[in-house]
């Protein structure tokens, strides 16, 4: 499983989201989630806040390896980091949980720079390709910002 800049949220703020629960970005996220799920699920539903999943559901996650990429300038980066931490500490039977971080970039920067490739984009693509191609936890991914289990 590879999650590139996952869009995780939750009712409790994490440090990368700031301290204002009424910020414009947060209110937009709440409205967007309400639209996506037709108002049926709250901000702590496991589809948007997997950290709220019961322990038994972590154990049934159907993959043996996981890669999560986050970027420094993304308000959701701490949620991606916490997802990897929780995955590693859970009853998940997987073999490897990898966190790849890009510094100085924004959420899904690789989608916005479609006319050119920069170093950060090339490194992230190489890290994802290496993760997919490898079959062991011995794989080396990208620059020193990589953290493996």
C-alpha positions as CSV (number, residue, x, y, z in Angstrom):
1,X,0.0,0.0,0.0
2,X,1.3,3.4,-0.9
3,X,-0.4,6.6,0.4
4,X,0.9,9.8,-1.2
5,X,0.1,12.8,1.0
6,X,-3.0,11.2,2.5
7,X,-5.9,13.4,3.3
8,X,-6.6,12.4,6.9
9,X,-8.5,14.6,9.3
10,X,-10.0,14.4,12.7
11,X,-12.0,16.4,15.3
12,X,-8.9,17.0,17.5
13,X,-6.3,19.3,16.1
14,X,-2.7,18.0,15.6
15,X,0.3,20.4,15.7
16,X,0.6,20.7,11.9
17,X,-3.0,21.9,11.7
18,X,-2.4,24.9,14.0
19,X,-4.4,25.8,17.1
20,X,-7.5,27.5,15.6
21,X,-10.4,25.0,15.3
22,X,-12.3,27.7,13.3
23,X,-9.6,28.4,10.7
24,X,-10.7,28.8,7.2
25,X,-8.9,25.7,6.0
26,X,-10.4,23.6,8.7
27,X,-13.9,24.9,8.1
28,X,-13.5,24.1,4.4
29,X,-12.3,20.6,5.2
30,X,-15.4,20.0,7.5
31,X,-17.7,21.3,4.8
32,X,-16.0,19.2,2.1
33,X,-16.2,16.0,4.2
34,X,-19.9,16.7,5.0
35,X,-20.5,16.9,1.2
36,X,-18.5,13.8,0.4
37,X,-20.4,11.6,2.9
38,X,-23.7,13.4,2.5
39,X,-23.5,14.4,6.2
40,X,-23.8,10.8,7.4
41,X,-20.4,10.5,9.1
42,X,-18.5,12.7,11.5
43,X,-14.9,14.0,11.3
44,X,-13.7,11.0,13.3
45,X,-15.1,8.3,10.9
46,X,-12.3,5.9,10.0
47,X,-12.6,6.8,6.3
48,X,-11.2,10.3,7.1
49,X,-9.6,9.6,10.5
50,X,-8.1,6.1,10.4
51,X,-6.5,6.7,13.8
52,X,-10.1,6.3,15.2
53,X,-10.3,2.7,13.9
54,X,-10.7,0.1,16.6
55,X,-7.6,-2.1,17.2
56,X,-9.2,-5.1,15.6
57,X,-9.5,-3.3,12.3
58,X,-5.8,-2.5,12.2
59,X,-5.1,-6.2,12.6
60,X,-7.2,-6.9,9.5
61,X,-5.5,-4.4,7.2
62,X,-4.9,-6.4,4.0
63,X,-1.3,-5.5,3.1
64,X,2.1,-6.6,4.3
65,X,4.0,-3.4,3.4
66,X,2.9,0.3,3.7
67,X,4.5,3.5,2.5
68,X,3.2,6.9,3.5
69,X,4.6,10.1,2.0
70,X,4.2,13.5,3.7
71,X,5.5,17.0,3.1
72,X,6.7,19.6,5.5
73,X,4.3,22.4,4.4
74,X,1.1,20.3,4.6
75,X,-1.4,20.8,7.5
76,X,-2.1,17.1,7.3
77,X,1.5,15.9,7.6
78,X,1.3,15.1,11.3
79,X,-1.7,12.9,10.7
80,X,0.3,10.9,8.1
81,X,3.2,10.6,10.6
82,X,0.8,9.4,13.3
83,X,-0.7,6.9,10.9
84,X,2.7,5.2,10.4
85,X,3.3,5.3,14.2
86,X,0.0,3.7,14.9
87,X,0.4,1.1,12.2
88,X,3.8,0.1,13.6
89,X,2.4,-0.1,17.1
90,X,-0.8,-1.9,16.2
91,X,-1.7,-5.5,15.8
92,X,-1.2,-5.2,12.1
93,X,0.6,-8.3,10.8
94,X,2.5,-6.4,8.2
95,X,6.3,-6.5,7.7
96,X,7.2,-2.9,6.9
97,X,5.8,0.6,7.5
98,X,7.8,3.3,5.8
99,X,7.5,7.1,6.2
100,X,9.0,9.3,3.5
101,X,9.1,13.0,4.1
102,X,9.8,15.9,1.6
103,X,11.0,19.2,3.1
104,X,9.9,22.6,1.8
105,X,7.0,21.2,-0.2
106,X,3.2,21.5,-0.1
107,X,0.4,19.0,-0.2
108,X,0.4,17.0,-3.5
109,X,3.1,19.3,-5.0
110,X,3.8,16.7,-7.7
111,X,0.4,17.3,-9.2
112,X,0.8,21.1,-9.5
113,X,4.2,21.0,-11.2
114,X,3.0,19.1,-14.2
115,X,5.1,21.1,-16.8
116,X,8.4,20.4,-15.1
117,X,10.1,18.0,-12.7
118,X,12.1,19.2,-9.8
119,X,14.5,17.4,-7.5
120,X,11.9,16.8,-4.8
121,X,9.5,15.3,-7.3
122,X,12.1,13.1,-8.8
123,X,13.3,11.9,-5.4
124,X,9.7,11.1,-4.3
125,X,9.0,9.2,-7.5
126,X,12.2,7.2,-7.1
127,X,11.3,6.4,-3.4
128,X,7.8,5.2,-4.4
129,X,9.3,3.1,-7.3
130,X,11.9,1.6,-5.0
131,X,9.3,0.7,-2.4
132,X,7.0,-0.9,-5.0
133,X,9.9,-2.8,-6.6
134,X,11.5,-4.1,-3.4
135,X,10.2,-7.1,-1.5
136,X,12.1,-6.7,1.7
137,X,12.5,-4.2,4.5
138,X,16.2,-3.9,3.4
139,X,15.1,-1.5,0.6
140,X,16.7,1.9,0.7
141,X,14.4,4.7,-0.3
142,X,15.3,8.2,-1.3
143,X,17.2,10.8,0.8
144,X,18.0,10.8,4.5
145,X,14.4,11.9,5.3
146,X,13.3,8.3,5.0
147,X,12.3,6.4,8.2
148,X,11.8,2.7,8.1
149,X,10.6,0.2,10.7
